[in-house]
Amino acid sequence: MSLNAESTAFRSALEVIRAVEPRVADAIGAELADQRESLKLIASENYASPATLLAMGNWFSDKYAEGTVGRRFYAGCQNVDTVEALAAEHAKELFGAAHAYVQPHSGIDANLVAFWAILADRVESPALKKAQVRQVNDLTEADWFALRRELGNQRMLGMSLDAGGHLTHGFRPNISGKMFDQRSYGTDPATGLIDYDRVAEAAREFKPLILVAGYSAYPRKVNFRIMREIADSVGATFMVDMAHFAGLVAGKVFTGDFDPVPHAHIVTTTTHKSLRGPRGGMVLCGPELADQVDRGCPMVLGGPLPHVMAAKAVALAEARRPDFADYAQRIVDNAQALAEGLVRRGTKLVTGGTDNHLVLLDVSGYGLTGRQAEQALLDSGIVTNRNAVPQDPNGAWYTSGIRIGTPALTTRGLGVAEMDATAELIHTVLSQTTPGESKAKYVLDPALADKISKQANELLTGFPLYPAVDLG
Ligand code: PLP
């Protein structure tokens, strides 16, 4: 029997790799086997298509292409131009954006590009102009000193970490927390929802240069029209980091006030997560910021990754197909079914439910920390990650929450019925786990963990991962 194209491609690739370093080929094969067996509920992960994966393993990886399409600092970039232009074109069409910059290597890089573009646009800085003309590596100490004096300490208002914001929105462990004087807005302690009046009040008091919306762990829609009004009322640039929910924007589940693109001055995203592309980032903006955004490399980025831009073009082409909208809707249907299943079983959820792809469990109701719950679930074949809940008494390391998301399981084809079964498995593990003598230790009967693992695996049997890929 002849093999299909996907199986032939991946088998051949592994054979070629095995001839050089067999342990790498084995690890790649083992990763597929592990992913096939685990009930992946990590809200930021997904399974990219074979076409997307294959677009990354080729000669584009060898090419340097600093600059932008048609204006490169290296010769021989005509094919890179083709894929970069294609990725940008698909992104513009998909999201209705005037400009797309597809070079960022990751979400963190996309945010850095956006921050520097906004600073360059908004702050009068002779030193920055010099930096842009002479390239960053040529700056003297005195230039850097002037740059810090002229640009430093600008203000940013973003969502607090424990309410679901992201480290790159001005928090200390990230460079954005050192670049900006940051203040954050939280959520209403009673409802867990963003209180727009409080955001407006904070903006009036703080007068930020940048107002950031977007999150990693907020299970609700954000009204970007209102956020833009708040930004306008204080003269702030409104930036949205849609890394987590870009797939829901692409799939037209988030429209009108909930689609960030028509409302924000600048939008950043990852291309993986719910968008289901390769690991990478992207910036969308209007014509006003386009020139500054295109200076991302070399301002804060190294040379672009043409192989990843090729994969972005493939994944974005996939996201423009009608079936992606159906996929995006099923992500949300599944998340809501999972949330309802958990609530029915007595689990406490932050905000009581979800409007998007993620559900945030407050596991203090089970007497557990997030760390204990995460590990007990992992022992039982359920992959999640711990996450702080608003005003978390256990801090960001141990936490009191578990974040789960449905983009990956939805890609496999699991539906609402399987989500109820998943809720049952999660509830059984958490209700049967007891806290140990530290915030990390716990007790769970290994026989029960084993039984749940088997049930989790059975749940997946009807939904094979990469059904067309047979590694033999
Ligand atoms: N922005 C948000 C909202 C995120 O959730 C993440 C990743 O978790 C990032 C940015 C950073 O993305 P990356 O890991 O690609 O740098």
Boltz pocket constraint, residues with backbone or C-beta under 6 A from the ligand:
constraints:
  - pocket:
      binder: B
      contacts: [[A, 44], [A, 105], [A, 106], [A, 107], [A, 108], [A, 109], [A, 166], [A, 168], [A, 214], [A, 215], [A, 216], [A, 241], [A, 242], [A, 243], [A, 244], [A, 270], [A, 280], [A, 281]]
      max_distance: 6.0
